[in-house]
């Protein structure tokens, strides 16, 4: 099914309902939280909606899907209310680094 074929209200309603169901399951803690694009498209296909990834990317930019899906990042579907993955965080410092910092601070305080 192509993007223009989803202009009919029944298909749009069905697509939005399926996305809302997944979001609701995630919000309730009863559903899978990390949907990949491929898994989401397969889920839609099993429920009678065939989209390709480019159509999905286009559709999440406008209502009604923009009200349910925030973004697709690193191949993962980010639903509204979910935190987007933060790839800029640094790993926590090693315990040895903490000890060195404390020792340096103590030495400075003693001067």
Backbone as CSV, one residue per row, in Angstrom:
resi,resn,N_x,N_y,N_z,CA_x,CA_y,CA_z,C_x,C_y,C_z
1,UNK,0.840,-1.163,0.000,0.000,0.000,0.000,0.895,1.239,0.000
2,UNK,0.573,2.154,-0.853,1.356,3.375,-0.951,0.754,4.461,-0.077
3,UNK,1.529,5.501,0.139,1.106,6.596,1.003,-0.232,7.174,0.567
4,UNK,-0.405,7.419,-0.713,-1.653,8.030,-1.175,-2.849,7.109,-0.988
5,UNK,-2.603,5.805,-0.858,-3.701,4.875,-0.635,-4.238,4.964,0.789
6,UNK,-3.464,5.544,1.698,-3.917,5.681,3.075,-4.746,6.932,3.297
7,UNK,-5.031,7.667,2.230,-5.844,8.868,2.360,-7.275,8.544,2.732
8,UNK,-7.681,7.323,2.484,-9.055,6.956,2.842,-9.172,6.894,4.365
9,UNK,-10.209,7.461,4.923,-10.374,7.511,6.377,-10.271,6.166,7.097
10,UNK,-10.854,5.070,6.594,-10.743,3.812,7.343,-9.295,3.361,7.560
11,UNK,-8.463,3.491,6.548,-7.071,3.067,6.695,-6.300,3.980,7.649
12,UNK,-6.554,5.272,7.560,-5.886,6.217,8.448,-6.311,5.975,9.888
13,UNK,-7.592,5.748,10.083,-8.109,5.474,11.421,-7.495,4.194,11.968
14,UNK,-7.409,3.171,11.143,-6.842,1.890,11.574,-5.367,2.039,11.937
15,UNK,-4.618,2.752,11.101,-3.200,2.974,11.363,-3.010,3.718,12.676
16,UNK,-3.786,4.757,12.895,-3.683,5.538,14.122,-4.089,4.707,15.334
17,UNK,-5.116,3.904,15.179,-5.564,3.046,16.277,-4.489,2.038,16.670
18,UNK,-3.836,1.451,15.686,-2.765,0.490,15.983,-1.599,1.159,16.699
19,UNK,-1.209,2.334,16.221,-0.113,3.071,16.865,-0.507,3.489,18.279
20,UNK,-1.754,3.928,18.456,-2.225,4.303,19.789,-2.253,3.112,20.737
21,UNK,-2.605,1.932,20.220,-2.619,0.738,21.053,-1.219,0.419,21.554
22,UNK,-0.238,0.491,20.665,1.140,0.226,21.082,1.590,1.243,22.124
23,UNK,1.278,2.517,21.891,1.659,3.569,22.835,0.991,3.339,24.187
24,UNK,-0.279,2.977,24.169,-1.009,2.713,25.404,-0.400,1.536,26.167
25,UNK,-0.043,0.485,25.446,0.595,-0.676,26.079,1.928,-0.283,26.713
26,UNK,2.684,0.564,26.035,3.963,1.032,26.576,3.714,1.869,27.828
27,UNK,2.746,2.786,27.754,2.433,3.647,28.898,1.970,2.838,30.108
28,UNK,1.239,1.744,29.866,0.741,0.894,30.949,1.788,-0.084,31.469
29,UNK,2.901,-0.180,30.767,3.939,-1.114,31.173,3.663,-2.545,30.751
30,UNK,2.702,-2.730,29.859,2.349,-4.090,29.431,2.864,-4.422,28.042
31,UNK,3.471,-3.458,27.375,3.910,-3.689,26.002,5.405,-3.529,25.840
32,UNK,5.865,-3.965,24.728,7.265,-3.841,24.363,7.612,-2.357,24.219
33,UNK,8.739,-1.938,24.742,9.092,-0.520,24.732,10.055,-0.120,23.626
34,UNK,10.723,-1.067,23.036,11.734,-0.720,22.029,11.388,-1.337,20.672
35,UNK,10.520,-0.643,19.940,10.089,-1.101,18.622,11.052,-0.576,17.570
36,UNK,11.598,-1.488,16.768,12.396,-1.046,15.631,11.444,-0.697,14.491
37,UNK,11.960,0.016,13.523,11.143,0.388,12.369,10.621,-0.860,11.670
38,UNK,11.483,-1.830,11.485,11.080,-3.066,10.800,10.008,-3.814,11.582
39,UNK,10.148,-3.876,12.912,9.143,-4.563,13.730,7.795,-3.838,13.661
40,UNK,7.846,-2.514,13.693,6.615,-1.726,13.618,5.922,-1.934,12.278
41,UNK,6.694,-1.899,11.195,6.116,-2.104,9.867,5.547,-3.516,9.724
42,UNK,6.218,-4.494,10.314,5.724,-5.872,10.279,4.429,-5.991,11.086
43,UNK,4.378,-5.321,12.235,3.158,-5.305,13.054,1.996,-4.704,12.263
44,UNK,2.256,-3.605,11.580,1.211,-2.988,10.758,0.767,-3.929,9.651
45,UNK,1.733,-4.596,9.014,1.416,-5.508,7.915,0.549,-6.671,8.407
46,UNK,0.867,-7.196,9.586,0.062,-8.282,10.146,-1.371,-7.835,10.433
47,UNK,-1.555,-6.528,10.561,-2.880,-5.982,10.838,-3.493,-5.311,9.613
48,UNK,-2.969,-5.629,8.430,-3.598,-5.201,7.188,-3.152,-3.872,6.610
49,UNK,-2.059,-3.296,7.126,-1.566,-2.025,6.586,-0.132,-2.232,6.110
50,UNK,0.073,-2.062,4.816,1.406,-2.238,4.241,2.002,-0.876,3.919
51,UNK,3.095,-0.551,4.600,3.829,0.695,4.364,5.285,0.362,4.122
52,UNK,5.972,1.222,3.415,7.414,1.082,3.350,8.009,2.143,4.270
53,UNK,9.287,2.007,4.638,9.899,2.937,5.597,9.804,4.402,5.181
54,UNK,9.968,4.703,3.907,9.910,6.114,3.493,8.519,6.700,3.706
55,UNK,7.468,5.901,3.469,6.110,6.369,3.737,5.913,6.622,5.230
56,UNK,6.437,5.735,6.054,6.312,5.893,7.497,7.004,7.176,7.956
57,UNK,8.222,7.421,7.460,8.955,8.635,7.829,8.154,9.879,7.438
58,UNK,7.514,9.843,6.293,6.707,10.971,5.841,5.473,11.144,6.720
59,UNK,4.829,10.042,7.052,3.572,10.106,7.785,3.724,10.553,9.235
60,UNK,4.887,10.287,9.866,5.031,10.682,11.273,5.231,12.183,11.431
61,UNK,5.397,12.880,10.320,5.584,14.336,10.378,4.271,15.101,10.414
62,UNK,3.160,14.420,10.109,1.860,15.084,10.061,0.837,14.292,10.877
63,UNK,-0.203,14.991,11.362,-1.263,14.280,12.078,-1.940,13.276,11.156
64,UNK,-2.442,12.222,11.643,-2.614,11.865,13.035,-1.422,11.140,13.654
65,UNK,-0.498,10.613,12.851,0.628,9.871,13.430,1.574,10.759,14.223
66,UNK,1.689,12.028,13.872,2.582,12.907,14.621,2.093,13.101,16.053
67,UNK,0.835,12.782,16.318,0.297,12.870,17.667,0.629,11.641,18.508
68,UNK,1.142,10.598,17.864,1.427,9.340,18.560,2.917,9.027,18.543
69,UNK,3.567,9.262,17.399,4.984,8.939,17.237,5.781,10.236,17.161
70,UNK,6.765,10.368,18.034,7.588,11.572,18.075,8.641,11.566,16.982
71,UNK,9.322,10.428,16.833,10.474,10.387,15.943,10.835,8.938,15.646
72,UNK,11.678,8.785,14.652,12.332,7.501,14.401,13.814,7.799,14.454
73,UNK,14.481,7.233,15.444,15.892,7.538,15.658,16.677,6.250,15.805
74,UNK,17.745,6.146,15.044,18.592,4.945,15.052,17.786,3.675,14.802
75,UNK,16.782,3.783,13.911,15.976,2.622,13.560,14.968,2.237,14.615
76,UNK,14.761,3.064,15.635,13.804,2.791,16.709,12.659,3.793,16.653
77,UNK,11.461,3.310,16.910,10.274,4.157,16.954,10.214,4.798,18.343
78,UNK,10.107,6.125,18.394,9.978,6.846,19.650,8.538,7.348,19.746
79,UNK,7.771,6.767,20.664,6.387,7.172,20.858,6.331,8.402,21.753
80,UNK,5.248,9.176,21.643,5.062,10.355,22.493,5.152,9.924,23.953
81,UNK,5.873,10.705,24.734,6.025,10.409,26.156,7.236,9.567,26.479
82,UNK,7.841,8.939,25.483,9.058,8.181,25.709,10.243,9.121,25.598
83,UNK,11.257,8.880,26.397,12.477,9.673,26.290,13.247,9.220,25.059
84,UNK,13.735,10.193,24.297,14.555,9.845,23.143,15.924,9.404,23.633
85,UNK,16.515,8.423,22.964,17.834,7.963,23.387,18.847,9.094,23.308
86,UNK,19.649,9.190,24.355,20.670,10.237,24.414,22.016,9.602,24.110
87,UNK,22.517,9.832,22.925,23.778,9.235,22.503,24.977,10.082,22.888
88,UNK,24.751,11.202,23.558,25.846,12.101,23.885,26.358,11.900,25.305
89,UNK,25.754,11.017,26.073,26.201,10.828,27.442,27.533,10.101,27.461
90,UNK,28.356,10.529,28.400,29.657,9.886,28.560,29.525,8.780,29.591
91,UNK,30.366,7.763,29.487,30.308,6.705,30.493,30.761,7.269,31.843
92,UNK,30.255,6.705,32.936,30.667,7.208,34.251,32.162,6.995,34.466
93,UNK,32.783,7.880,35.226,34.229,7.727,35.443,34.525,6.461,36.248
94,UNK,35.693,5.941,36.019,36.121,4.744,36.729,36.373,5.099,38.195
95,UNK,36.209,4.136,39.115,36.438,4.420,40.539,37.836,4.962,40.830
96,UNK,38.837,4.508,40.080,40.200,4.991,40.293,40.285,6.492,40.011
97,UNK,39.549,6.936,38.982,39.535,8.355,38.649,38.940,9.176,39.789
98,UNK,37.888,8.645,40.412,37.261,9.336,41.542,38.251,9.496,42.695
99,UNK,38.985,8.434,42.966,39.953,8.474,44.069,41.051,9.499,43.788
100,UNK,41.508,9.559,42.556,42.542,10.524,42.192,42.040,11.948,42.369
101,UNK,40.828,12.191,41.965,40.246,13.526,42.084,40.132,13.919,43.548
102,UNK,39.664,12.988,44.382,39.525,13.273,45.816,40.893,13.541,46.438
103,UNK,41.892,12.766,46.062,43.243,12.974,46.601,43.783,14.339,46.185
104,UNK,43.573,14.709,44.930,44.040,16.006,44.462,43.327,17.133,45.211
105,UNK,42.040,17.003,45.430,41.292,18.028,46.139,41.775,18.150,47.587
106,UNK,42.068,16.997,48.226,42.555,17.014,49.603,43.921,17.688,49.687
107,UNK,44.779,17.392,48.715,46.113,18.007,48.713,46.005,19.527,48.515
108,UNK,45.117,19.958,47.657,44.940,21.387,47.450,44.380,22.080,48.693
109,UNK,43.512,21.389,49.392,42.901,21.962,50.576,43.923,22.102,51.708
110,UNK,44.912,21.232,51.734,45.932,21.255,52.787,46.966,22.349,52.551
111,UNK,47.053,22.904,51.369,48.055,23.924,51.053,47.671,25.267,51.588
